[in-house]
């Protein structure tokens, strides 16, 4: 089946031989896209380093992820102005000086990155940005490898601001606006539009939300992946926001037609590689999130939070006697998602029919002791409590209703 080249949109049947997924019409187009594609390719032919990630992020106008930030000095910058200079230095390295990511990685490993960059600017002389060269000469400490694996500390706020500013510029905002300008502009926006902007910001900065940003993680379908590090939804949304305007994205989100937008932008083949639940989530109202995804977010996160009522009652936490039983139930559900290949929507259907226990004991990989059987049979009951009425959750004819919840 013919697809379109990701570089020039020419119809083609050729793909990258490493992953057999990304379409290219020629070697020229593949070479042009290689710095971006290498970090996603299943078999790039060599080890992918943090320098490859840095180059891909720079050319895709993304903020690098934490390991790259720490390895290449961005955790030591003091403000957005310094961040922009450092990005400009690396952009010059890759584009103007034609330094390959492999060479940059080697320089860093040999602890000669700073003097080699200085030499490159000295050889270029007046043909290169004098401001970038001047900034480089005055900021040797940024390239000092000592302490570079420390936490971001004060720089975290700067990096977060960079995320916001890049997203703002990407959606057509003025490049001269500050974070305060962005906040003021968004005060009149509907909540859904703000949610879309925050999502675009996270996609640009790190590829998308994880389980700790549970709301976006569920709303935009990242929750369907079995592996938290699954690159497929990241790649899909990155391509989408590159190919559509922010207004197109927001309108599609609001009208539950993100799937149609993806297909219209030539991303159907990538989208169809995701589990079928992805299409189901994106075809429903963003305000109606299946309770099973809330359960998955709850049990896969490392920190403990009390489950919201719809999850607590639907999946047995309200029947647990103390924190140890609740912890035991959380750990079992985590294994269901990570090891036992449970189908989330079937699990939710079993919950709705008050038959979770009956469902899980029939799963091929689940082997329970008699003690475990007695425990799960006792707690995995809804006790005739039924929710209805609230989007994404259910409502109870119980004391909650009488108290105005």
WOWOZI-V156140 format. One record per helix or strand of 3 or more residues. SS is the DSSP state (a for helix, b for strand). FROM is the first residue (numbers start at 1). TO is the last residue. If there is no record, write none. Layout:
ss=[SS;SS]
from=[FROM;FROM]
to=[TO;TO]
//
This chain:
ss=[a;a;a;a;a;a;a;a;a;a;a;a;a;a;a;a;a;a;a;a;a;a;a;a;a;a;a]
from=[27;50;66;74;80;101;113;130;140;155;179;191;214;222;231;246;258;268;276;291;309;317;323;344;356;370;399]
to=[37;59;71;76;96;109;127;137;143;170;186;206;219;224;243;254;264;271;282;300;314;319;338;352;360;379;402]
//
